Amino acid sequence: MKVEEGILKFIEESSEILKGIKGDFHVHSNWSDGVNSIEELIMEAKNLKYEYITITDHTLIGKSEFGMKVEDFFKRNEETEKLSEKHGFKVLKGIEVDINSDGSPDYPEEVLSKADFVLGAIHFDYEGGAKKRWELFKKLVENPSVHATAHPVENIGFENWRRRGEEIAYIVEKSGKILELNLTPHRQRYTLHFRNGFSL
């Protein structure tokens, strides 16, 4: 069975569990690398009977064409507020912030303080390998502006998870933050993108 078929089979068999999901804290819009507009995401979220979604577009300042500049973050937030009010639907203004080689987020702390939800991510190891990834992960978790850590089980961090899974879980739990887990270390290769912009 192909990975895509397996995921779709899991979704079908888990329909009752999925009915209990109240929202999504990791959604990308076309302000960064998402497929859909914020309004389209709201409409689909309402269709799924969600109570809220959090738009967590990528920062990736100077690292990718899909990143979002600081000024666009504020423009997107203005649009989010207007659409949230228009549709009577709760939309949190989030961000998926990347970490720099020195362990600092690539948005200033004063900008991150304007977000409702900050998802911290490591997308690069800056040619430092597993040792550097582990160092960056700890700094990410320690950052007071970060509410959750994103997809540590992808290519950039899978080796760390295999070696340090329990330690990672312990550090995150001790910090009182959220740990996002993906079902496959090849998340980027096998992610299923749907027209509504949500992904699995």
C-alpha positions, -999 to +999 in steps of 0.1 A: +000+000+000+013+034-009+019+060+019-009+082+005-034+054+004-025+044+039-031+079+052-064+082+035-074+048+049-064+060+084-086+091+080-116+070+068-112+045+097-107+073+122-137+094+113-151+092+148-119+105+163-116+133+137-151+144+146-138+154+180-111+178+166-122+213+174-096+232+153-062+233+138-032+252+152-010+247+121-025+261+089-006+280+061-023+305+038-012+319+005+005+347+024+034+322+026+035+287+011-002+278+015-025+272-014-056+291-003-066+325+009-075+331+045-112+334+036-112+300+018-095+285+048-122+299+071-150+286+049-135+251+048-129+252+086-165+260+091-175+232+067-154+208+089-173+221+120-142+235+135-144+261+162-112+279+153-081+278+132-046+294+137-029+308+106+008+300+111+025+312+079+062+308+076+088+335+084+119+320+068+134+355+064+161+355+037+159+317+035+131+309+011+109+326-014+079+313+006+087+333+037+067+363+050+083+396+057+075+414+090+054+441+073+034+414+056+028+397+089+010+428+101-009+432+069-020+396+071-032+401+107-053+430+096-070+409+069-074+380+094-092+402+119-116+416+092-124+381+078-128+366+113-154+393+121-171+390+087-176+353+091-181+352+128-154+326+131-124+325+155-091+328+136-059+331+157-030+352+143-001+328+144+033+324+129+057+295+122+089+312+131+123+298+120+154+297+141+187+313+131+221+297+134+227+315+167+194+302+182+175+334+178+141+335+160+141+352+126+113+376+137+122+401+165+108+392+199+087+424+199+070+412+166+064+377+180+047+393+210+019+405+186+011+369+176-016+349+193+003+317+188+040+311+179+050+278+164+088+274+165+106+254+138+140+242+127+143+240+090+181+242+086+210+228+106+234+253+090+257+225+081+262+216+117+246+182+116+228+164+144+247+182+171+237+216+158+201+205+154+200+194+190+215+226+202+190+246+182+161+225+194+169+232+230+172+269+224+138+268+206+121+252+235+137+276+260+125+307+240+097+323+260+080+336+229+075+301+215+043+283+224+049+251+205+076+232+186+069+222+150+075+188+133+107+176+150+102+143+132+110+155+097+142+150+077+160+179+096+153+163+130+144+126+126+178+114+137+176+135+168+141+120+175+154+084+171+182+090+195+166+114+219+128+109+216+122+106+254+145+135+262+128+157+236+094+148+251+107+155+286+122+189+278+091+200+260+068+188+288+090+205+315+088+237+295+050+235+295+049+239+258+033+219+230+052+193+209+038+187+174+045+152+160+041+141+124+035+105+113+064+101+090+101+113+089+095+120+052+068+145+059+077+169+032+078+142+006+046+125+015+024+155+027-010+154+011-021+189+000-058+195-004-076+222-022-087+237+011-051+243+021-050+219+050-024+191+049-017+158+065 
